[in-house]
Amino acid sequence: MNHYPASLKQLIDNLARLPGIGRKSAERLALHILKASHREADLLASSIVEVKKRVRLCRRCFALAEEDYCPVCTNMNRDHSRICVVEKPADMAAIEMSGGYNGSYHILQGALSPMDGIGPDDLRIAELLKRVDVDGPSEVILATGTNVEGEATAAFISEKLHHQPVRVTRIASGVPMGGDLKYVDQVTLKRAMETRHDTRYLDK
């Protein structure tokens, strides 16, 4: 790596900090950017600056948005009596692409993981509970991941909603255990949404 100019080495170092990008991939990307036209490089750089400047979290559901409220929350054709709870914006995008759901969302921005120091106060769980209390939805769909963290998060939220007059359901079979929603095919995800089940069995 020492044979590269300092500016190119810095670009490689910065790219290597991105999740899922190793040193070899960072090197390939940096060399590709170097060979690209000035216009292409400027477009890439400006898009990074623009997304950092414009994108924020929706004030209601915490999805990614460019305004105070995201397009789903402002769409009056959606069924806002249902709230689908997911961990990350990518999970919301995956469900939207499946075409199997027309309600609203709540993005937790993660999942419970005591081993990593992530507790209820680190997620948007309090905001969800307040939203249920104020808005009075008919159903809360727990579409967190099917790994240990996702299941624990779903169980925790289900317990917290135990005394609320709302139907609490869990995303159904079709999503493999330990799977990440953004990697599940759209047909499987649509089936899982359509065959979700009640979670009252989680409450002891």
N, C-alpha and C positions, 0 to 999 in steps of 0.2 A: 504493500500500500504506500510505502514511502516514495515510490517512483512517480506518484501522481502529484500534480501541483497542489498547493495548499488549499486553494478554493474548491477544487474538485474533491479533495479528501474531506473537506468540511461538509460538502453536500452528501457524500457517501455516509459520513458519520450521522448526519441528521436523518437521512432516510432509514438508516439501520435502527433508529430509535422507534420507528413505527411498528405497531404490533403485527406479527407474522412476517416481517421483513428481516431476513438474515443478512449477513455481510455480503454474500455473493449476489443476492437479489438486489441489495442496495447499490452494489457496484454496477450491475447491469442497468438499473434504472438511471443512475447518474450518467453513465456513458450514453444512454439513449437520449437523455435531456441535452447533453452536450452536443450531440449530433443534430438535434432538432433545430428548426429555424428559430430566429429571434422571436417571431410572432407566436409560434407555438409555446416557447418558453415564457413569454410575457403573459399569454392566456392562462397558463398553468399557475404562474405566480399570482396573477390578479384574482383568479378564482379562489385560491387559498385565502387571500386577504379578504375577499368579499364574503366568503362563508363565515369567517371569524367575526366579521363586522355585522352581518345581517341576521344570522341564525341564532335563535334563542329558544327557551322552553315555553310552551303554551302555558298560560296562567291557570288554565283549568285542568288539563289532563297531563301536562308536562311532556307532550310530544314535541318534536322539533318543528319550529315555525319561524316565519319572518315577520309576523305581526304578534300582537298580544295573545291572540287566540288562533289555533291551528284551523285548517280548512275543514276538518272533521267536526270540531266543536261548533263551527259557525254554519254548518250545513243543516238546514231545517228539514231536509228530506231523510236525515238519519234518525234511527230510533234511539233517542236519548234516554229512554227509560231503562236501557241496558248498558252496563259498563263492563268492558272486557279489560281485565287487569293483566298486563304483561311486564316483563322485566326491562326490556330495552326498546328503543325506537325501531331497531331492525326486526324485532318480533312483531311489532305493529305493522310494519311494511309487509312482512311475510303473510300475515292474516289478510291484509287488504288485497294482496295479489291473488289470494286463493278465491276471492269472491264469495266466500261463505258467511259473511257477517256484515251487518248494516247498522250496528249500534255505535256507541261511543267507546272511548278507551281511557285507561289510566296507566301511565308508564311509571313504574316504581323506581327506575334508574338503578336497577340491580336486584340482588336477591340476598336473603339472610345467609351469612356465612361467618359464624363465630370464630372459626379458625383464622379467618382473614380480618377479624375485627369489625365486621359489618353487622350491625344490629338494627333493630327497628327504627331507631332515630336517624340512621344514615340513609334510609329510604323514604319514599313518599307515601308511607303507610298512614301517617297521621292525617295527611291531606285527603287520602281516600276515605278514611273513616268519617271525616268532617263532611266530605262531599255526599256520602251516603246519608248521613244524618240530615243534611240541609235539603238535598235534592229529592230524596226518597225514591230511588230507582226501584224498578220491579225485580231486577236481576243483576247480580254481580257474577261475572264469569271469570274464574281464576285460570288464566292461560299462562302461568309461569312454567318454566322448564320442568322436565320430568326427571332431572337429576336430583341428588340429595338436597341441594340448596333450594331448588325450585319447589320441591315437595314440602320442605319445611316452611317456606314462605307461604305457600297456599294454606297449609294447616294453621299457621299463625293468624293469617287474615280471617280464615273461616271461624276460628275461635273468637276473634274480636268482634265479628259480625253476628255472633250466636244470638244475641238478644234483639237484633234489629229485624223489623218486619220486611225482610228482603230475601228472595230466593238466592242462595249461593250455590253455584255449580262449578264443577271442575272440568277442564278440557278432557275429552274422552279418549278412548282407545284409538290407535292409529298412529299416535306419536310414540316413537320408540323410547324406552327407558334410557335415561342418560343422554337423550338427544337434544340438540339445540334447534329451536324453532326455525331459525333462518336457513337451516340446511334441509328441512323437511319439504318434500315435494308438495305442490299446490293441491293435488287431488287428495292426498292423505290429510293435509291440514284442513281442507274443506270438510272432509268426513268427520274429523275430530271435533270441529266446531259444531256441526249439525247433530252430533250424538253425545254432546256433553251430558254429564250426570250430576245429580245433587251431591253436595259434600257434607250433609248433616251427619253422615256416618263417622266423620272425623271428630265430632264433638262427643266427648265422654261424659 
